[in-house]
Amino acid sequence: MKKYIFLILCSFFFTSCATWTGIKQDTSTAWQVIKDLSSKGWETTKDVSSDAYNGTKEKIDEIAK
């Protein structure tokens, strides 16, 4: 009897859990968000480092004149 109750409870638990398709979709969505944020972070880093380089170069050119 305990086995049957345990089996029924397990079946209710597993049917209420996420499906493999849902897990794959969630993973795909999370990966897309990470890619987008990484891309934005990389663009910001490039812009800031370029600005710093150009600013430094301009100051050196001013001093060298």
C-alpha positions as CSV (number, residue, x, y, z in Angstrom):
1,M,0.0,0.0,0.0
2,K,2.8,2.4,0.9
3,K,4.4,1.7,-2.5
4,Y,1.3,2.6,-4.3
5,I,0.8,5.8,-2.4
6,F,4.5,6.7,-2.9
7,L,4.1,5.9,-6.7
8,I,1.0,8.1,-6.9
9,L,2.7,11.0,-5.1
10,C,5.8,10.7,-7.3
11,S,3.6,10.7,-10.4
12,F,1.9,13.9,-9.2
13,F,5.2,15.5,-8.4
14,F,6.9,14.7,-11.8
15,T,3.9,15.7,-13.8
16,S,3.9,19.1,-12.2
17,C,7.6,19.6,-12.8
18,A,9.0,21.2,-15.9
19,T,9.1,19.2,-19.1
20,W,12.2,18.7,-21.1
21,T,10.9,21.0,-23.8
22,G,10.3,23.7,-21.2
23,I,13.8,23.3,-19.8
24,K,15.3,23.5,-23.3
25,Q,13.3,26.7,-24.0
26,D,14.3,28.3,-20.7
27,T,18.0,27.4,-21.4
28,S,17.7,28.9,-24.9
29,T,16.2,32.1,-23.6
30,A,18.8,32.4,-20.9
31,W,21.6,31.9,-23.4
32,Q,20.1,34.5,-25.7
33,V,19.9,37.0,-22.8
34,I,23.5,36.3,-21.8
35,K,24.7,36.8,-25.4
36,D,22.8,40.1,-25.7
37,L,24.2,41.4,-22.4
38,S,27.7,40.2,-23.3
39,S,27.5,41.9,-26.6
40,K,26.4,45.2,-25.0
41,G,29.1,44.9,-22.4
42,W,31.7,44.4,-25.1
43,E,30.5,47.3,-27.1
44,T,30.6,49.5,-24.0
45,T,34.1,48.3,-23.2
46,K,35.3,49.1,-26.7
47,D,33.8,52.5,-26.6
48,V,35.2,53.5,-23.3
49,S,38.7,52.1,-24.1
50,S,38.6,53.9,-27.4
51,D,37.6,57.2,-25.7
52,A,40.4,56.7,-23.2
53,Y,43.0,56.0,-25.9
54,N,41.9,58.9,-28.0
55,G,41.9,61.3,-25.0
56,T,45.3,60.2,-24.0
57,K,46.6,60.5,-27.5
58,E,45.2,64.0,-27.8
59,K,46.8,65.1,-24.5
60,I,50.2,63.7,-25.6
61,D,49.9,65.5,-28.9
62,E,49.1,68.7,-27.1
63,I,52.1,68.3,-24.8
64,A,54.4,67.4,-27.7
65,K,53.6,70.6,-29.6
